[in-house]
């Protein structure tokens, strides 16, 4: 074998090896990293599965977020989000685009999970106070911060007032977010009243003191 032929063979081998490594890298590289921010948001959303950032886990997460929280697409459109592959990649890009996601990469997942939190809070705006879980609302609000919490407040207010036919009013969101505090206050007042009623209903007479009562 001539020196030129040997160099050509080595070059071809290097190109082939590089292509194989690139292919394996694309197949094993996680769609999104399982960062602490992602873990915090998944906990707030009560995501029921472990998420490690692999392709299959990402497909499961995306389909769950759409099925349970966002619900933007029709059911038949969601099929492509249920399993990794070229169809999933195209569907995810389209999905994020339709949602108006302004970022790429790992930040896109954090952005999407923030949207899921907002959607859940927005859905809760139509519930009566007796249906609101204060701890749940607090966990969702804590998962957001700054501008995202302000945006969630505006969306909750808009959803609440759209359902009721009223004009947008941020106080509706505040009523939802702080209804837990009001309920705890009311529970305390009720407890005091109950104890007072029991006291009045079962008095004891102390003749020595010349009074009726405990």
Backbone as JSON, one array per atom type, in Angstrom:
{
  "sequence": "XXXXXXXXXXXXXXXXXXXXXXXXXXXXXXXXXXXXXXXXXXXXXXXXXXXXXXXXXXXXXXXXXXXXXXXXXXXXXXXXXXXXXXXXXXXXXXXXXXXXXXXXXXXXXXXXXXXXXXXXXXXXXXXXXXXXXXXXXXXXXXXXXXXXXXXXXXXXXXXXXXXXXXXXXXXXXXXXXXXXXXXXXXXXXXXXXXXXXXXXXXXXXXXXXXXXXX",
  "N": [[0.86, -1.19, 0.0], [0.63, 2.16, -0.9], [2.03, 5.25, 0.4], [0.3, 7.42, 0.03], [-2.14, 6.13, -0.35], [-2.45, 4.96, 2.13], [-2.73, 7.22, 3.76], [-5.14, 8.19, 2.74], [-6.87, 6.13, 3.5], [-6.71, 6.3, 6.27], [-7.8, 8.84, 6.64], [-10.45, 8.44, 5.72], [-11.28, 6.59, 7.62], [-11.16, 8.15, 9.93], [-13.14, 10.04, 9.38], [-15.39, 8.4, 9.24], [-15.48, 7.36, 11.88], [-15.83, 9.73, 13.33], [-18.37, 10.48, 12.4], [-19.93, 8.38, 13.37], [-19.62, 8.73, 16.14], [-20.82, 11.23, 16.39], [-23.43, 10.61, 15.69], [-24.14, 8.81, 17.75], [-23.92, 10.57, 19.86], [-26.0, 12.36, 19.31], [-28.13, 10.67, 19.72], [-27.98, 9.96, 22.39], [-27.79, 12.25, 23.85], [-29.42, 14.22, 26.25], [-32.68, 15.64, 25.83], [-33.43, 17.84, 27.36], [-31.79, 19.25, 30.17], [-31.87, 17.89, 33.47], [-32.17, 20.02, 35.63], [-31.73, 21.74, 38.85], [-33.68, 23.8, 38.92], [-35.61, 22.81, 37.17], [-36.36, 20.5, 38.58], [-37.5, 21.67, 40.86], [-39.74, 22.98, 39.79], [-41.13, 20.82, 38.7], [-41.77, 19.46, 41.02], [-43.53, 21.31, 42.19], [-45.58, 21.19, 40.34], [-46.44, 18.68, 40.83], [-45.5, 16.45, 39.41], [-45.64, 13.11, 38.43], [-43.59, 11.32, 37.78], [-40.15, 10.18, 37.65], [-37.6, 12.32, 36.42], [-34.96, 12.34, 34.26], [-33.83, 13.61, 32.15], [-33.41, 12.26, 29.77], [-34.21, 11.17, 26.38], [-36.59, 9.64, 26.16], [-37.78, 10.17, 28.63], [-38.15, 12.91, 28.37], [-40.07, 13.04, 26.32], [-42.21, 11.81, 27.64], [-42.62, 13.69, 29.67], [-43.27, 16.03, 28.19], [-45.67, 15.28, 26.93], [-47.27, 14.85, 29.17], [-47.36, 17.4, 30.37], [-48.74, 18.81, 28.38], [-51.13, 17.3, 28.21], [-52.19, 17.47, 30.83], [-51.88, 20.06, 31.88], [-51.4, 22.4, 30.11], [-52.9, 22.05, 27.66], [-53.29, 22.93, 24.95], [-53.26, 21.92, 22.33], [-55.36, 19.94, 20.15], [-56.53, 16.64, 20.99], [-55.77, 14.64, 19.14], [-53.6, 15.83, 17.91], [-51.6, 15.61, 19.74], [-50.32, 13.22, 19.63], [-47.78, 12.95, 18.44], [-46.14, 13.91, 20.41], [-45.67, 11.93, 22.21], [-43.69, 10.0, 22.05], [-40.15, 9.61, 21.65], [-38.18, 10.74, 18.83], [-37.78, 11.6, 15.3], [-40.32, 12.68, 14.58], [-41.25, 13.55, 17.02], [-39.35, 15.54, 17.66], [-39.88, 17.46, 15.67], [-42.55, 18.02, 16.28], [-42.32, 19.04, 18.88], [-40.82, 21.36, 18.45], [-42.66, 22.81, 16.92], [-44.73, 22.99, 18.77], [-43.63, 24.5, 20.95], [-43.16, 26.8, 19.52], [-45.78, 27.63, 18.85], [-46.72, 28.18, 21.37], [-45.31, 30.42, 21.88], [-42.73, 30.45, 22.91], [-39.83, 32.09, 23.94], [-37.18, 31.36, 24.16], [-34.37, 29.03, 23.89], [-33.04, 25.64, 24.06], [-32.05, 24.35, 27.3], [-33.31, 26.32, 28.77], [-35.76, 26.55, 27.58], [-37.31, 24.46, 28.55], [-37.63, 25.16, 31.26], [-39.04, 27.52, 30.89], [-41.39, 26.49, 29.72], [-42.41, 24.92, 31.82], [-42.94, 26.91, 33.67], [-45.04, 28.12, 32.3], [-46.88, 26.04, 32.51], [-47.39, 26.06, 35.26], [-48.62, 28.57, 35.48], [-50.89, 28.08, 33.94], [-52.22, 26.21, 35.53], [-52.81, 27.74, 37.81], [-54.42, 29.62, 36.58], [-56.56, 28.03, 35.76], [-57.58, 27.45, 38.27], [-58.82, 29.79, 38.94], [-61.48, 29.77, 38.34], [-62.64, 28.28, 40.3], [-64.65, 27.84, 43.24], [-64.21, 29.45, 46.48], [-64.27, 27.42, 48.43], [-63.26, 25.26, 47.12], [-60.63, 25.71, 46.72], [-57.3, 24.85, 47.34], [-55.3, 25.93, 49.75], [-52.57, 25.32, 50.37], [-51.72, 24.19, 48.0], [-51.98, 26.3, 46.15], [-50.14, 28.06, 47.3], [-47.75, 26.64, 46.93], [-47.57, 26.6, 44.13], [-47.38, 29.34, 43.56], [-45.01, 29.91, 44.85], [-43.26, 28.6, 43.2], [-42.99, 30.24, 41.09], [-41.63, 33.47, 40.24], [-41.0, 36.97, 40.66], [-41.41, 38.62, 37.65], [-42.8, 36.52, 36.44], [-44.64, 35.69, 38.37], [-46.17, 37.99, 38.55], [-47.21, 38.0, 35.97], [-48.71, 35.67, 36.1], [-50.62, 36.43, 37.98], [-52.01, 38.4, 36.53], [-53.06, 36.81, 34.46], [-54.65, 35.01, 35.86], [-56.53, 36.78, 36.92], [-57.69, 37.73, 34.53], [-58.8, 35.34, 33.52], [-60.62, 34.65, 35.55], [-62.38, 36.84, 35.51], [-63.28, 36.74, 32.91], [-64.76, 34.41, 32.97], [-66.74, 35.18, 34.74], [-67.89, 37.3, 33.5], [-67.19, 39.84, 34.15], [-65.22, 42.9, 34.11], [-61.63, 42.86, 33.56], [-59.84, 42.35, 36.56], [-57.41, 42.62, 38.88], [-57.76, 42.04, 41.51], [-59.2, 39.73, 41.69], [-57.37, 37.71, 41.25], [-55.78, 38.08, 43.49], [-57.6, 37.43, 45.44], [-57.84, 34.73, 44.99], [-55.17, 33.84, 45.44], [-54.75, 34.51, 48.11], [-56.82, 33.39, 49.49], [-56.47, 31.24, 51.11], [-55.33, 32.28, 53.48], [-57.51, 33.77, 54.39], [-59.35, 31.75, 54.82], [-58.12, 30.31, 56.87], [-58.18, 32.25, 58.88], [-60.96, 32.52, 59.22], [-61.54, 29.94, 60.12], [-60.28, 30.04, 62.58], [-61.8, 32.02, 63.89], [-64.29, 30.74, 63.91], [-63.69, 28.63, 65.62], [-63.27, 29.97, 68.03], [-65.84, 31.04, 68.46], [-67.29, 28.68, 68.7], [-66.22, 27.59, 71.06], [-67.05, 29.57, 72.82], [-69.85, 29.32, 72.66], [-70.18, 26.77, 73.76], [-69.37, 27.3, 76.33], [-71.35, 29.09, 77.29], [-73.58, 27.47, 77.05], [-73.23, 25.57, 78.99], [-73.09, 26.43, 81.83], [-71.65, 26.87, 85.14], [-72.68, 27.13, 88.5], [-71.49, 29.12, 91.05], [-72.02, 29.52, 94.19], [-70.67, 30.69, 96.3], [-69.14, 32.69, 95.17], [-71.13, 34.16, 94.17], [-71.98, 34.23, 91.52], [-72.72, 33.18, 88.17], [-71.13, 30.88, 86.14], [-67.94, 29.78, 84.85]],
  "CA": [[0.0, 0.0, 0.0], [1.44, 3.37, -1.0], [1.83, 6.18, 1.5], [-0.88, 8.22, -0.25], [-3.31, 5.28, -0.13], [-2.58, 4.81, 3.57], [-3.27, 8.48, 4.28], [-6.54, 8.25, 2.34], [-7.6, 5.18, 4.33], [-6.79, 6.87, 7.63], [-8.75, 9.96, 6.59], [-11.79, 7.89, 5.62], [-11.59, 5.98, 8.91], [-11.4, 9.23, 10.89], [-14.44, 10.63, 9.07], [-16.43, 7.44, 9.65], [-15.51, 7.34, 13.34], [-16.42, 10.99, 13.78], [-19.81, 10.44, 12.11], [-20.56, 7.45, 14.31], [-19.67, 9.38, 17.45], [-21.82, 12.29, 16.33], [-24.76, 9.98, 15.7], [-24.39, 8.33, 19.1], [-24.11, 11.73, 20.71], [-27.36, 12.88, 19.1], [-29.11, 9.71, 20.24], [-27.9, 9.82, 23.84], [-27.83, 13.55, 24.49], [-30.76, 14.52, 26.74], [-33.4, 16.75, 25.2], [-33.29, 18.95, 28.31], [-31.09, 18.84, 31.38], [-32.68, 17.83, 34.7], [-31.53, 20.97, 36.52], [-32.49, 22.0, 40.08], [-34.87, 24.6, 38.62], [-36.59, 21.9, 36.59], [-36.84, 19.65, 39.66], [-38.37, 22.48, 41.71], [-41.0, 23.21, 39.08], [-41.84, 19.54, 38.59], [-42.34, 19.19, 42.34], [-44.69, 22.19, 42.36], [-46.64, 20.69, 39.46], [-46.75, 17.32, 41.28], [-45.21, 15.52, 38.31], [-45.59, 11.81, 39.12], [-42.53, 10.44, 37.3], [-38.77, 10.67, 37.75], [-37.13, 12.91, 35.16], [-33.5, 12.34, 34.2], [-33.38, 14.38, 31.0], [-33.22, 11.43, 28.58], [-35.18, 11.44, 25.32], [-37.88, 9.03, 26.49], [-38.34, 10.93, 29.74], [-38.58, 14.21, 27.86], [-41.33, 12.84, 25.61], [-43.24, 11.58, 28.66], [-42.88, 14.97, 30.35], [-43.96, 16.95, 27.29], [-47.06, 14.85, 26.73], [-47.98, 15.05, 30.44], [-47.6, 18.83, 30.53], [-49.8, 19.22, 27.46], [-52.38, 16.62, 28.56], [-52.72, 17.79, 32.16], [-51.77, 21.46, 32.32], [-51.54, 23.45, 29.09], [-54.08, 21.66, 26.86], [-53.43, 23.85, 23.82], [-53.53, 21.16, 21.11], [-56.39, 18.92, 20.15], [-55.97, 15.36, 21.46], [-55.1, 13.91, 18.07], [-52.34, 16.49, 17.6], [-50.61, 15.33, 20.79], [-49.73, 11.89, 19.42], [-46.35, 13.06, 18.11], [-45.39, 14.28, 21.6], [-45.69, 10.84, 23.17], [-42.54, 9.09, 21.9], [-39.01, 10.31, 21.04], [-37.9, 10.45, 17.44], [-37.87, 12.77, 14.42], [-41.66, 13.27, 14.64], [-41.32, 14.27, 18.3], [-38.53, 16.75, 17.56], [-40.62, 18.43, 14.86], [-43.76, 18.41, 17.0], [-41.93, 19.87, 20.01], [-40.45, 22.68, 17.93], [-43.92, 23.46, 16.56], [-45.49, 23.23, 20.01], [-43.03, 25.63, 21.64], [-43.38, 27.98, 18.69], [-47.16, 28.08, 18.99], [-46.87, 28.75, 22.7], [-44.58, 31.67, 21.92], [-41.52, 30.32, 23.73], [-38.82, 33.01, 23.4], [-35.82, 30.88, 24.45], [-34.03, 27.72, 23.36], [-32.22, 24.79, 24.93], [-32.57, 24.02, 28.62], [-34.19, 27.38, 29.25], [-37.1, 26.35, 27.02], [-38.06, 23.59, 29.45], [-38.0, 25.96, 32.42], [-40.1, 28.43, 30.45], [-42.61, 25.71, 29.52], [-42.93, 24.53, 33.12], [-43.55, 28.12, 34.22], [-46.34, 28.24, 31.65], [-47.76, 25.02, 33.09], [-47.8, 26.57, 36.57], [-49.58, 29.65, 35.24], [-52.13, 27.48, 33.46], [-52.93, 25.6, 36.66], [-53.36, 28.84, 38.6], [-55.48, 30.2, 35.77], [-57.71, 27.13, 35.86], [-58.14, 27.56, 39.61], [-59.56, 31.04, 39.12], [-62.91, 29.51, 38.21], [-63.12, 27.49, 41.42], [-65.18, 28.56, 44.39], [-63.22, 29.45, 47.57], [-64.26, 26.16, 49.16], [-62.53, 24.27, 46.33], [-59.23, 26.11, 46.6], [-56.37, 24.27, 48.31], [-54.32, 26.99, 50.04], [-51.2, 24.83, 50.27], [-51.42, 23.99, 46.58], [-51.78, 27.63, 45.56], [-48.88, 28.6, 47.82], [-46.64, 25.93, 46.28], [-47.48, 27.05, 42.75], [-46.89, 30.72, 43.55], [-43.6, 29.89, 45.25], [-42.47, 28.1, 42.07], [-42.78, 31.37, 40.2], [-40.97, 34.59, 40.91], [-40.87, 38.22, 39.95], [-42.29, 38.91, 36.51], [-43.67, 35.39, 36.16], [-45.75, 35.72, 39.32], [-47.03, 39.1, 38.14], [-47.93, 37.55, 34.77], [-49.7, 34.69, 36.54], [-51.69, 37.19, 38.61], [-52.81, 39.02, 35.47], [-53.79, 35.77, 33.73], [-55.71, 34.51, 36.75], [-57.57, 37.81, 36.96], [-58.4, 37.73, 33.25], [-59.6, 34.12, 33.41], [-61.72, 34.74, 36.51], [-63.36, 37.83, 35.09], [-63.89, 36.27, 31.67], [-65.77, 33.43, 33.36], [-67.84, 35.83, 35.46], [-68.44, 38.36, 32.67], [-66.77, 41.15, 34.65], [-64.02, 43.45, 33.48], [-60.44, 42.35, 34.23], [-59.59, 42.93, 37.87], [-56.35, 41.84, 39.53], [-58.18, 41.62, 42.85], [-59.68, 38.35, 41.59], [-56.2, 36.85, 41.44], [-55.37, 38.18, 44.88], [-58.56, 36.67, 46.24], [-57.47, 33.32, 44.85], [-53.88, 33.57, 46.03], [-54.76, 34.7, 49.55], [-58.01, 32.81, 50.08], [-56.04, 30.34, 52.18], [-55.2, 33.06, 54.72], [-58.85, 34.13, 54.84], [-59.99, 30.54, 55.35], [-57.53, 30.0, 58.17], [-58.72, 33.24, 59.82], [-62.34, 32.15, 59.48], [-61.53, 28.75, 60.95], [-59.95, 30.46, 63.94], [-62.97, 32.71, 64.44], [-65.3, 29.72, 64.18], [-63.29, 27.89, 66.81], [-63.53, 30.82, 69.2], [-67.3, 31.09, 68.64], [-67.75, 27.37, 69.19], [-65.87, 27.47, 72.48], [-67.92, 30.49, 73.56], [-71.18, 28.73, 72.74], [-70.13, 25.68, 74.72], [-69.26, 27.9, 77.66], [-72.65, 29.64, 77.65], [-74.57, 26.4, 77.11], [-72.99, 24.68, 80.13], [-72.52, 27.23, 82.92], [-71.6, 26.3, 86.49], [-73.03, 28.14, 89.5], [-70.62, 29.18, 92.25], [-72.77, 30.35, 95.14], [-69.73, 31.44, 97.15], [-68.74, 33.9, 94.45], [-72.33, 34.91, 93.82], [-72.07, 34.42, 90.07], [-72.9, 32.0, 87.35], [-70.06, 30.77, 85.14], [-66.83, 28.89, 85.16]],
  "C": [[0.89, 1.24, 0.0], [1.1, 4.28, 0.18], [0.58, 7.01, 1.29], [-2.16, 7.41, 0.0], [-3.55, 5.1, 1.37], [-3.17, 6.06, 4.22], [-4.76, 8.6, 3.96], [-7.39, 7.34, 3.21], [-7.78, 5.72, 5.74], [-7.79, 8.01, 7.68], [-10.18, 9.46, 6.56], [-12.23, 7.27, 6.95], [-11.92, 7.06, 9.95], [-12.77, 9.86, 10.67], [-15.57, 9.71, 9.52], [-16.58, 7.4, 11.16], [-16.17, 8.59, 13.89], [-17.93, 10.99, 13.56], [-20.55, 9.52, 13.07], [-20.69, 8.08, 15.69], [-20.72, 10.49, 17.47], [-23.22, 11.73, 16.39], [-25.11, 9.48, 17.09], [-24.64, 9.48, 20.06], [-25.51, 12.29, 20.58], [-28.39, 11.96, 19.72], [-29.11, 9.67, 21.77], [-27.92, 11.16, 24.56], [-29.25, 13.86, 24.97], [-31.38, 15.68, 25.99], [-33.25, 18.0, 26.05], [-32.6, 18.42, 29.56], [-32.05, 18.86, 32.57], [-32.01, 18.71, 35.75], [-32.33, 21.13, 37.82], [-33.75, 22.84, 39.84], [-35.98, 23.74, 38.04], [-37.2, 21.03, 37.69], [-37.8, 20.4, 40.56], [-39.73, 22.7, 41.07], [-41.81, 21.93, 38.95], [-42.47, 19.16, 39.93], [-43.59, 20.04, 42.58], [-45.87, 21.72, 41.53], [-47.12, 19.29, 39.85], [-46.61, 16.32, 40.13], [-44.95, 14.14, 38.89], [-44.44, 10.89, 38.72], [-41.15, 11.05, 37.56], [-38.34, 11.22, 36.39], [-35.62, 13.03, 35.2], [-32.96, 13.11, 33.01], [-33.14, 13.56, 29.75], [-34.37, 11.67, 27.6], [-36.55, 10.88, 25.65], [-38.56, 9.79, 27.62], [-38.84, 12.3, 29.32], [-39.91, 14.09, 27.13], [-42.48, 12.61, 26.6], [-43.62, 12.87, 29.35], [-43.67, 15.92, 29.46], [-45.43, 16.56, 27.11], [-47.88, 15.06, 28.0], [-48.32, 16.52, 30.64], [-48.74, 19.29, 29.62], [-51.14, 18.6, 27.85], [-53.02, 17.19, 29.82], [-52.76, 19.28, 32.49], [-52.11, 22.47, 31.23], [-52.78, 23.23, 28.23], [-54.34, 22.65, 25.71], [-53.84, 23.1, 22.56], [-54.74, 20.25, 21.29], [-55.74, 17.56, 20.47], [-55.22, 14.63, 20.35], [-53.77, 14.54, 17.68], [-51.23, 16.09, 18.56], [-49.88, 14.02, 20.58], [-48.22, 11.97, 19.21], [-45.51, 13.44, 19.33], [-45.17, 13.12, 22.56], [-44.49, 9.9, 23.08], [-41.4, 9.84, 21.21], [-38.79, 9.86, 19.6], [-38.02, 11.71, 16.61], [-39.24, 13.46, 14.49], [-41.82, 14.07, 15.94], [-40.55, 15.58, 18.22], [-39.27, 17.84, 16.79], [-41.85, 18.94, 15.6], [-43.42, 19.33, 18.17], [-41.56, 21.27, 19.56], [-41.7, 23.48, 17.56], [-44.71, 23.87, 17.79], [-44.95, 24.45, 20.75], [-43.22, 26.92, 20.85], [-44.79, 28.53, 18.83], [-47.44, 28.68, 20.36], [-46.18, 30.11, 22.84], [-43.34, 31.63, 22.79], [-40.39, 31.18, 23.15], [-37.38, 32.53, 23.57], [-35.62, 29.49, 23.87], [-33.26, 26.91, 24.39], [-32.89, 24.51, 26.26], [-33.53, 25.07, 29.15], [-35.61, 27.23, 28.72], [-37.94, 25.45, 27.93], [-38.51, 24.35, 30.69], [-39.14, 26.91, 32.06], [-41.43, 27.68, 30.31], [-43.23, 25.31, 30.86], [-43.52, 25.73, 33.85], [-44.94, 28.34, 33.61], [-47.35, 27.24, 32.22], [-48.27, 25.46, 34.46], [-48.86, 27.66, 36.4], [-50.93, 29.1, 34.8], [-52.92, 26.86, 34.6], [-53.55, 26.67, 37.56], [-54.55, 29.48, 37.88], [-56.74, 29.34, 35.84], [-58.39, 27.25, 37.23], [-58.94, 28.81, 39.84], [-61.06, 30.82, 39.04], [-63.48, 28.72, 39.36], [-63.72, 28.38, 42.5], [-64.15, 28.5, 45.52], [-63.15, 28.12, 48.32], [-63.48, 25.08, 48.43], [-61.04, 24.55, 46.26], [-58.41, 25.47, 47.72], [-55.28, 25.3, 48.58], [-52.87, 26.54, 49.89], [-50.79, 24.64, 48.82], [-51.14, 25.32, 45.9], [-50.46, 28.22, 46.02], [-47.69, 27.95, 47.15], [-46.46, 26.4, 44.84], [-46.92, 28.47, 42.67], [-45.41, 30.77, 43.91], [-42.7, 29.4, 44.12], [-42.19, 29.19, 41.05], [-42.06, 32.47, 40.97], [-40.96, 35.81, 40.04], [-41.9, 38.41, 38.86], [-43.25, 37.76, 36.23], [-44.86, 35.35, 37.11], [-46.71, 36.85, 38.98], [-47.85, 38.71, 36.91], [-49.01, 36.55, 35.14], [-50.89, 35.39, 37.18], [-52.61, 37.81, 37.56], [-53.64, 37.97, 34.72], [-54.92, 35.19, 34.56], [-56.86, 35.5, 36.81], [-58.38, 37.81, 35.67], [-59.3, 36.52, 33.1], [-60.83, 34.2, 34.32], [-62.8, 35.68, 36.01], [-64.0, 37.48, 33.76], [-65.0, 35.27, 31.98], [-66.99, 34.09, 34.0], [-68.5, 36.93, 34.64], [-68.06, 39.75, 33.13], [-65.55, 41.64, 33.89], [-62.8, 42.94, 34.24], [-60.13, 43.09, 35.52], [-58.57, 42.07, 38.59], [-56.76, 41.39, 40.92], [-58.7, 40.19, 42.84], [-58.53, 37.39, 41.82], [-55.76, 36.9, 42.89], [-56.32, 37.42, 45.78], [-58.24, 35.18, 46.16], [-56.19, 33.01, 45.61], [-53.92, 33.63, 47.56], [-56.0, 34.14, 50.24], [-57.65, 31.85, 51.2], [-55.91, 31.06, 53.5], [-56.57, 33.4, 55.28], [-59.55, 32.92, 55.45], [-59.42, 30.17, 56.71], [-58.04, 30.98, 59.24], [-60.15, 32.88, 60.21], [-62.42, 30.91, 60.36], [-61.22, 29.1, 62.4], [-61.12, 31.14, 64.62], [-64.06, 31.7, 64.79], [-64.98, 28.93, 65.43], [-63.57, 28.67, 68.08], [-65.02, 30.87, 69.5], [-67.82, 29.78, 69.21], [-67.43, 27.19, 70.67], [-66.75, 28.38, 73.34], [-69.33, 29.93, 73.72], [-71.22, 27.59, 73.74], [-70.08, 26.21, 76.16], [-70.62, 28.39, 78.14], [-73.68, 28.52, 77.86], [-74.39, 25.51, 78.33], [-72.36, 25.46, 81.29], [-72.5, 26.45, 84.23], [-71.85, 27.41, 87.5], [-72.09, 28.02, 90.7], [-71.29, 30.11, 93.24], [-71.84, 31.2, 96.0], [-69.31, 32.74, 96.51], [-69.94, 34.74, 94.06], [-72.45, 35.17, 92.34], [-72.25, 33.09, 89.37], [-71.8, 32.0, 86.29], [-68.95, 29.87, 85.61], [-65.83, 29.57, 86.09]]
}
